[in-house]
């Protein structure tokens, strides 16, 4: 089938202005609860999500990581790059994720501390688009999260020079084994070049698929007084 014929209708629900929270981070939390099939979701939506997950299980597909997000950064020349990372926290400051600071995204954020995020939840026919300013988390907070990770993941953070060329898979695994021997106990400390970022949003758009491509789109834009302006956008 040609790619141009690959399409489907969106018909699970709608989004009205009266449905929205005044704070976009609270609105995001509501939608994230729905995507996680938590108790915050309606009974009907939980049933729909459960059926979607069952369908994926029957097809042998792994469950969707609801906290997966596409992170877009740009280098000093404005050349963009994207990758999928995992959201690890959401609070009044914004959206938190962790990485190697020497990785490509880490280097780009050091030179251009602005980024964009995309969350896509196909089972709900929803996506959220976020843009804002990025800052590093305090070392203490990064250390607390790092120590919560499995030991193998902590060793990998030391062993992998993320985004740099590597000779082979065998060489990478050997470096992991050498690092594991370097830290034989349970305590694997935080690497000096590893930690968290928080993206403070300036703009957040909520997109709900609708029939005939007349999708519902609402955008929150940060105002000069710190509040939020809400506008409906044409699809």
N, C-alpha and C positions, 0 to 999 in steps of 0.2 A: 504494500500500500504506500503510495507517495506520502511524504511528510506533510504536504499541503492538505491531505485528506484526514490527517490525524487530529481530530477535534472532538470535544464533548460539550454538552450543555452543563451549566452550573445552576443548580436549583434547590440546594439544601436550605437556604434561608436568605434573609435580607438584613440590612443594617439601616436604622433610622437615626436621625439626630437625637431623638429622645432616648435612644438606647445607650448613648455614650456617657461615660464618666467625665467629670470636669477635668480630671488629671489623666493624661495619657498613660502614665505608668500604672495607674489603677486599672485603666481599660486593658492594657496589655496583660496584667495579672489575671483578669477575668478570662481573656481569650486563651492564655496559657493554661489556665485551669481546665477549660473546655478541651484543649488539645491533649492534656494529660488525663482526660476522663476522670477528673477528680470530683469530689462532692460539690464543687462549685458549678458544675455543668448541670443542665436540666436532665431530667430522666430520659426524655426522648432523645436528646443529643448523646447521652451516655450509651443508649442502645445503638444509635447509629455508629458511634465510634467503635463499640464492641463488635458490630457486624463487619465494619471495615477491617479491624484487626484480625477477625476470624478469616475473612477472605484472603488476607495476606498470608495467614498461617497455612491455609489449604493450598495456596500456590507455592508454599515453601519459601516465602520471602521473609527476611528479618523485620522485626518491628521498627517503626520509624522513630528516630531520636527526636522527640518533640523540642528539645533544647538545642538542636542543630541550627546554625545560622550561617549565612554567607557573609563573610567580612570582606569589605572592599577598602583597599588603601591605595595610595599613590606615592610615587617617588618624587624626588625634588624637581624632576622635569615634567611632572604631571602624568606620567605613564601609570595607568591603573593596574592592579592585580587583585585577584579574589581567591578565596579558599573557604572551606567550610570548617568552622570551629564550634565549640560547645559553650553555650551560655552557662555560667556557673553562679550567677547571682543577679538579682534585680532588687534595687532599693531606691531610696529617694535620690541617690547620686546618679543612678543610671544602670547600665548593663555591664556586667563584669565577665571577663574571660582571662585565661592564663596562657602563657607561651614562653618560648625562649626569646629573650630580648635581642639576641644576635641573629634571629631568623629574618627572613625577608620582610615579613610584616612588622617585626620589631624595629628593624632599621628604618623602614619607611615611616612608621609612626614617630620615630625619633626626629626625622626631618620634617614631617608634615603631620602634626598631631590631630588630624581630622579623618573621620572614617564613616562608612555606611554599613548598615546591617540589613539583611533580608531574612525573614522567617517565612517559611512556606509550609502550610499544613493542608495537604491536598484532601485529606479525609473530611475536612471542614470547609473546603473551598475558600480558604482564607490566606492572606499574607499580610505581613507587617513590614513596613520600610522605615528605617531609622537613619538619621544623619546627625552628627554632633562632634563634639570635641573630646579628645582622648587624653587621659593622664594615667600615670602609673599609680598602682595601689601602694600603700605603705608596706615596707618590708615585713613588718610584723603580721600583716594580714595575708601576704603572699606565703609566708612561712607557715602560718596556721593551716591554710588550704593545702600546701605542699605535703605536710605531714599527714594529711588525711588520705592521700593517694596510696594505692597499693605499692608495695616495696619495688616490684618490677618496674612500675612506671617511674618511680623516683630515680631508680638506677638509670633508666633510659634517658632521663633529663640530663644526667651527667655525661652519659656515653655518646649521645647524638649531638653533633655539631649541626644543628638544624639548618636546612636550606643550602648547606655546603656540599660540594661533590663528594661522593664516597666511592672507594675503589670497587667494592662488591658487597653483597649481602653477608658473605662469610666474614669480611673484615669488620662489618658493623656488629655482627654477633660476637666476634672475638673481643671487640672493645667493650661490649656489654658485660661479658664474663670477667674481663679484667677489672671493670668498675665494681662489679659485684664482690670481687675478692678484696678490693680496696675498702669496701664498707661491709664487712662480714656480719655485723650485728643488725638489729632491726632499725637502728637509727641511721637514716640517710639524710644528711642535712640539705638545706635549700642551696642550690647552686647560685653563685653571685650574679649570673646572667639570666636568671629565670624568675618570673613573677607575673603579677596580674596587671591588667589595664581596666579602666572603667570608662565607658563612653557616656558622656553627659549629653542627652538628646537636645537638639534644637528644633528638630522637625520629626514627627512620627505620623505615618500614614497607615490607616487601617483599610484593607481591601476585602470586600466580600463578593464572591462570584454571584452573578445573577443571570437569568435566562436572556438570550438574544444579545449577549455581551453588554448589557446595560448594567454593569457592575456598580455596586455601592462603594464609594471612596470618600473617606473623611480624613482630613489632615489637620493635625495640631501643630501650630507654629508658636515658638516661644516669643512672647512680647517683651517690650523694653522694661516693663514693670515686673517681669518674672512670671506673669501669668501665661495662659495659653489661649490662643485664638483658634477657633474650630471652623473649618470651611468644608463644604461638600465640593468634590471635584467631579468634573465630567469624566465618564469612563473612556 
